[in-house]
Amino acid sequence: MHWVGIGLVIVAIVGCVGFGVHHHLDAKAQKLSKGSEEERRLAGELRDISSQIDQGRYLYH
């Protein structure tokens, strides 16, 4: 039974980390979207990565 509890804690930690990374990328993209052309391009790439994290592509590859 302890293994189930440990597994749930690990799943919760992974979920929190994924949410934190997603939030950080979105905030960074928002800041960059107000900058130069290069920064706006980078903001778009960060948004793409963030959406792929939502879909689980970067978590399981």
N, C-alpha and C positions, 0 to 999 in steps of 0.2 A: 504494500500500500504506500510505502514511503516513496517508491519510484514514481507513482502517479503524481504525488504532490510535487516532487522535484521536476517532473516533466511539465507540469502546469506552470511552475515558476519560470522555467526556461522559456516556454512559449510566451508568457507575459512579458518577459524581458526583451525577447526578439521583437515582439509587437511594438513595445515602447520605443525601441531603438529605430525601427523602421519609420514610425510616425515622426520621431525627432529629426531624422535625416530628410524626410519629405518636407517637413515644415521649414527646415533650414534652407533647402534648395529653393523653395518657393519664395522665401523672404529675400534671399540673395538675388533671385531673378527679378523680383520687384524693384530692388535698388538699381540693378544694372539696366533695366528697361528705360531708365531716365537719362542714360549716359550717351556716349558716342555710338556711332554705327557698329563698331566692333563689340562694344558692351551690350548693345541690343541683340546682336547675333548670338553672343554668349548666353544672354538671358533666355532666348528661345531654346537653346540646347539644354540649359538647366531645366527648363519646363518639360522638355521631352524626357529627360532622365527621371524627373520626378513622377511623371505620369507612368513611365515604365515600372517604377518601383511600386506604384499603386496596383499595377497589374501583376506584380510578383515576378517580373522577368529578371530583375537583378538579384532577387533574394535566392533563387533556386538555380542559377547558372554558375 
